Amino acid sequence: MIRRKVVLHFPREKVDKPIVSKLVRDYGLDFNILKASITPREEGLLVMEITGEEKDYQRGLEYLENCGVRVQPLSQDVARNEDRCTHCGACLAVCPTRALYMDSESMQVIFDREECVACELCVKVCPPRAMEIRY
């Protein structure tokens, strides 16, 4: 069983189609919507965590791409600008998944992209603006 976080970009002509529901019905995948921004006649954005068997996941992604949906891993969209980060720790208290945590030995803030759900709370509180969202 795998668990992956992805960002789906829907072209405007697909935002009103029941594309995602087929992931459950036809491919046996479960999903959790983490963030959505979909408006009629505009591009849609859906951040979701997909769980299932690897082969079903791959078939589901292929189906989405054949429908015209652009799929990319969430880890490509959430980033920390290492040159800006001062390791002040302001982001630690707001991170709901503990994707940002302090290494007790080095006293450096560590960013675990695999745990991030792109809630953007860290972006709002980061004084040097080191956390960035790139949808």
C-alpha positions as CSV (number, residue, x, y, z in Angstrom):
1,M,0.0,0.0,0.0
2,I,1.4,3.4,-1.0
3,R,0.4,7.0,0.1
4,R,1.3,9.9,-2.2
5,K,0.4,13.6,-2.2
6,V,-0.2,15.1,-5.6
7,V,-1.4,18.3,-7.2
8,L,-3.9,18.0,-10.0
9,H,-4.3,20.9,-12.5
10,F,-7.6,20.7,-14.3
11,P,-8.0,22.6,-17.6
12,R,-11.1,24.9,-17.6
13,E,-13.1,22.5,-19.8
14,K,-12.7,19.7,-17.3
15,V,-13.5,21.4,-14.0
16,D,-17.2,20.4,-14.1
17,K,-16.6,16.7,-14.9
18,P,-16.6,13.9,-12.3
19,I,-13.1,12.8,-13.1
20,V,-11.7,12.2,-9.6
21,S,-14.6,9.9,-8.5
22,K,-13.5,7.3,-11.0
23,L,-10.2,6.9,-9.0
24,V,-12.3,5.2,-6.2
25,R,-14.8,3.4,-8.4
26,D,-12.6,2.1,-11.2
27,Y,-9.1,1.9,-9.7
28,G,-9.8,1.1,-6.0
29,L,-7.9,4.2,-4.8
30,D,-8.8,6.2,-1.7
31,F,-8.2,9.9,-1.6
32,N,-8.2,12.8,0.9
33,I,-8.6,16.3,-0.4
34,L,-6.1,18.6,1.2
35,K,-6.9,21.8,-0.7
36,A,-9.1,22.7,-3.6
37,S,-9.5,25.8,-5.8
38,I,-11.9,25.1,-8.6
39,T,-14.1,27.6,-10.2
40,P,-16.2,27.3,-13.4
41,R,-14.6,28.4,-16.6
42,E,-11.2,28.7,-15.0
43,E,-8.4,26.2,-14.3
44,G,-8.9,24.1,-11.2
45,L,-6.3,23.0,-8.6
46,L,-6.7,20.1,-6.3
47,V,-4.2,19.0,-3.7
48,M,-4.9,15.4,-2.5
49,E,-3.4,12.4,-0.8
50,I,-4.0,9.2,-2.7
51,T,-3.7,5.8,-1.1
52,G,-3.8,2.4,-2.8
53,E,-1.8,-0.3,-4.5
54,E,1.1,0.9,-6.6
55,K,-0.2,-0.6,-9.9
56,D,-3.7,0.9,-9.3
57,Y,-2.0,4.3,-8.5
58,Q,-0.1,4.2,-11.7
59,R,-3.2,3.2,-13.7
60,G,-5.2,6.0,-12.0
61,L,-2.5,8.6,-12.8
62,E,-2.5,7.5,-16.4
63,Y,-6.3,7.8,-16.5
64,L,-6.0,11.4,-15.1
65,E,-3.4,12.4,-17.7
66,N,-5.5,10.9,-20.5
67,C,-8.4,13.1,-19.3
68,G,-6.1,16.2,-19.7
69,V,-5.4,16.6,-16.0
70,R,-1.8,17.6,-15.3
71,V,-0.4,15.7,-12.3
72,Q,2.7,16.5,-10.2
73,P,3.9,15.4,-6.8
74,L,3.2,17.9,-4.1
75,S,6.8,17.8,-3.0
76,Q,7.6,19.9,-6.2
77,D,5.3,22.7,-5.0
78,V,6.4,23.2,-1.4
79,A,9.9,24.4,-0.9
80,R,12.2,26.1,1.6
81,N,14.6,28.7,0.3
82,E,17.7,27.6,2.1
83,D,19.4,31.0,1.5
84,R,16.6,32.8,3.3
85,C,16.0,30.4,6.2
86,T,17.4,31.6,9.5
87,H,16.3,28.5,11.4
88,C,14.4,30.8,13.8
89,G,11.7,28.1,14.4
90,A,8.7,30.4,13.9
91,C,7.2,27.8,11.6
92,L,7.4,24.9,14.1
93,A,4.4,25.8,16.2
94,V,2.0,26.2,13.2
95,C,2.9,23.0,11.3
96,P,0.0,20.6,11.8
97,T,1.8,17.5,10.5
98,R,5.3,18.2,12.0
99,A,6.8,18.4,8.5
100,L,8.9,21.2,10.0
101,Y,10.8,20.2,13.1
102,M,13.9,21.2,15.0
103,D,16.9,18.9,15.0
104,S,17.9,18.9,18.7
105,E,21.6,18.3,17.9
106,S,22.2,20.9,15.3
107,M,19.4,23.3,16.3
108,Q,18.5,23.6,12.6
109,V,14.9,23.5,11.3
110,I,14.3,20.4,9.2
111,F,11.7,20.3,6.4
112,D,10.3,16.8,5.6
113,R,8.4,17.3,2.3
114,E,6.8,13.9,2.5
115,E,4.8,15.0,5.6
116,C,3.8,18.4,4.2
117,V,0.1,18.8,3.3
118,A,0.6,22.3,1.8
119,C,-1.6,24.1,4.3
120,E,0.5,27.2,3.8
121,L,0.5,28.1,7.5
122,C,4.3,28.2,7.5
123,V,4.4,30.6,4.6
124,K,2.3,33.1,6.6
125,V,4.4,33.0,9.7
126,C,7.9,32.8,8.3
127,P,9.7,36.1,9.0
128,P,12.4,35.8,6.3
129,R,9.8,34.3,3.8
130,A,11.9,31.2,3.3
131,M,8.8,28.9,2.9
132,E,7.4,29.0,-0.6
133,I,4.4,27.5,-2.4
134,R,4.8,27.0,-6.2
135,Y,1.5,25.7,-7.6
